Amino acid sequence: MAEILNLNHARKAKAKSDAKQTAAENRARFGRTKAEKTLDAARAEKLQNALDGAKRED
């Protein structure tokens, strides 16, 4: 005989696990310090400047 399953509990458990997964993704994406954000911005700017300096004029 199959196990009896309460659909409300299953729905809430799935929603809870989805929320945990979304929270983990957001922590990875947005959970950086100001210093890390500034460093990434500086690296991107330096890369853009190097790319612009290497362009050839027509």
PyMOL commands that set and color helices and strands:
alter all, ss='L'
color gray80, all
select helices_A, chain A and resi 7-30+34-53
alter helices_A, ss='H'
color red, helices_A
deselect
rebuild
show_as cartoon
